[in-house]
Amino acid sequence: MTSPLLILKAGATFPALARTLGDFDDWIRAGLGTPGLDIHVADARRDTLPAPQTLAGVVITGSHAMVTDREPWSETAAAWLRGAVQAGLPVLGICYGHQLLAHCLGGEVGYHAGGIEVGSVAVQLQPAAGADPVFGDLPPVFAAQVVHRQSVHALPDGAVQLAGNAFEPNQAFRVGPAAWGVQFHPEFSAPAMRAYVERLAPELRDEGHDPAALAAGVVDTPAAARVLRNFARHVQVTARPQTPESPGSGIRPR
């Protein structure tokens, strides 16, 4: 029996959207798409986090919070995440999780000078992605779903840039052999992305964006979705046997 993969919730989607399409952890679980993975969920805002050594990997979700607010739960999760990376645990941080990964390892996170990036956008691989176990089979340019106001302004020391675009150069990076951050959302479906554009429409209009055009430009993003499946396969290949140590009181199977 192998150790479980943890989905670490850093937040939740809008309640109305969760009622119809599910929440972040549901989308990630579906996106991992790998039978046989034992997937557990813990909420970083309230649960006790398990020892990294008891896990096969961790995916950190997005959030409507901001890393720069330095909320106590977020800083606690950052310290846990730093230890997980140092222990060699496979890590995938998505959006907030991407920024939290950079922050916990000494990178710089802040508001993007260009404001919000939202909708389906083109992302371009960097040369280092070619030999990467998660990004190596993605096309050179692919569509991805994005919704963020903060970005990784400076990568941690030793991090490798894997993907970017004109608006956001740090769309993806790897640090060490097994920790990845992605600013885009590989777990978002086109309906979820359109729902975000519609929910944010008033503030998008206030900032000079055309919500109708953004919604019309939303497309399916199958190449970006491969990130989750590739990460799941990497976790399975590197999974360690289950240890006798308890995974912690805050973890629950889903």
N, C-alpha and C positions, 0 to 999 in steps of 0.2 A: 504494500500500500504506500503510495507516494503522498507527500505533504500537499495541502491545499493551495490553490491560488487565491489570493485575497483581492477583492475589489474594495478599495478604500474610498468611501464616499466623502468628498469635501464639500458637498452641497447637493441640492435637489433642483429639478426643473420646476417650471411653473405648475401649481397644483392642477389647473384645468388641463394642461397638456399631459401631466402624469396620469390623470384619470382616463385619457383616451389612448395614449401611446406608451405609457409606462415611464419609468424614471431612468436616470443616467445609468444606474447599475444594471437595469434590465437591458438597455441598449448594448452595453458593453458585453454582458453575458451572451447575448445573441450574436454579437459580432465576433467573439472569440471562436465560436462555431466548432469547437473541438470536443467530440464525445470522449468521455473518460476523464476529463479534468474535474477534479473536486473543487468547486468554486464556493467560497465563503464571502460574506459581506460584513464590513465593519464601518461605522460612521465615525469619522475623525472628530466630529464635533461633540461626541458624547461617550463613545465606547473606549474601553481599555484595549490597546493595540497589542497583538501577540508578538512574541519574540520573532525577529526575522528568521532565525534559524529553524523555526517550525513551519516555514512556508516554502512553497515552490516558486512563487513569484508574487508580484503585486501590481495592480493597475490603479492609479490614482485618478479620480474623476475630475471633471470640471466643476465650477462653482459660480454662483452669482456674487460671491465675496471677492475681495481684492487682496492679493498677497501683501501689498504694501500697508494694509491696515494692521498687520502684525497681531491679529487676534490671538489670544492665548491658545486656543485649540489648534490654530494653524501653526504657531511656533512649536508647539508640542509635536505635531505631526512632522514638521520639518526636521526636528531633532531625531525623531524615529526614522525618518526617511534617510537621513545622513548615515545612521547606523546600518540601515538595510543595504545601502550602496557599499559601505565599507565591508559588510559581511559577504558581498558578492551575490546578493539576491537579485534575480532578474526584475527590473523595474520598468514600467511604462507609465509616464505621466502625461495626462491629456489636458491641454489648455491650462486651467489653474494648476493641475498636477505637474505640467511641464514647467510652469513658472516656479512652483514650489521646489521642484527638483533643482533648478538653477539657483534659487535663493539659498537652499540649505547647503549647497556646495560652494558658495562664495561668489556666485554670479550676481548680476544686477537686474532687478525687475522694476518697472515703472510704467506710468501711463504712456501710451504711444502718442507722439506729437501729431500724428495724422488723424487722431480720433479713433472711431470704431472701424473695425474691419468685419463685415458681415455678409453672408451669402455664400454662393459657390464661387471659388476663385481658383486660378491656375497656380500650381506649385511646381517648382523646378528642382530636380535632384542636383546635388553637388557631387563632384568627382568621388569623394570618399564613400558615397552611398553604394557604389558598385560592388564592394566586397562586404557590405553590411548584411548580417543575417535577417534583419527585419525589413530593410529597404532595398536589398539587392535585386529583387525581381520586379520592382515597380518600374513603370515607363519613365522616360526622362522628364516628361511634363505630364501632370495629372490634375484632375479637378478634386477639390477638397472643400468641405464645409467649414466655415469659420464664424465665430462671433466672440470678439474680445476687444477690450479697451486697453488692457495692459499687455506688455510684451517683455521678453527677455532682452534687455538692452546690451548686456555683456555676458557672454557664456562663462561658465566656471573654467578655471585653469585646466588645461588638458582636454577640454571638450572638443568634439569633432562636429563641425557643421555638416548636416546631411541634406537639408532642403530649405528653400526659401522662395520668396518672390519679391517684386519691387516694393511692395508695401511693408512686408515683414521678412527680413533676411533670415531670421532664426525660426523658421517654421518647424524645424526638427533638428535635434542634435543627439549625440551619444556621448556619454562620459564613462570611461572605463570600458570593460568588455561587455557589460550587460545592463546598462541603465540608459533608457531612451526617454526623451521628451518630445512631444508633438504639440505645437500650438493649435493646429487644426483638429477637427473632431472626426476621427475615423468611425465613430459609433453613430453619428447622426445620419438618419435617413433624409430623403428629400422632403417628406411631409413634416418632419421635425424642424428642418431648417426653415421651411416656409412659415411654420407656426412661430418661430422666433422673430422672423422679419415682421410678421403681422403684429405680434405682441409689442415689438419695439417701434412700430410705425410712427407714433407721435413724436418721439425724441429723434428718430431718424429724419423726419421732415424738418424738425427744428434745427438740425445740423446740416441741412442742405442736401440730404439724400432723397432719392425717389423710391419709396418702399415698394410701389407697384412694379417698377423696373427690376428691383432687387429680387422680388418674389418670382417674377417671370424668368429671371436668369438662373434660378435654382435648378440643378440637374442631379441625377444620380451620380454617386462617386465610388464606383466599385474598386478602383485602384487604391484610393485612400483607405477603404475598408480592409484591404489586405494587411494593413499594418497590424490590426488586432489578430487576425488569423496567423500571421507570421510570428508574432510575439507568442501566441499560445503554443505554436509548434516548438519554438525555442525553449519555452518553459518545460514542455514535455520531454524534450531531448536532455535537458540539464536537470530534471527533477531529482531530488534526493529522496530516499526512503523516509517514511513517517517516523519521527522520533517519539519516544515515550513522553516527552515533555508536553504538557497541555498547551493548546494554541491560544488560550486566554479567554477570559469571560466575555469580552466584547465581540467575539467573532461568532457569526451564525451561518449555517449552511443555507443556500438558496437553490 
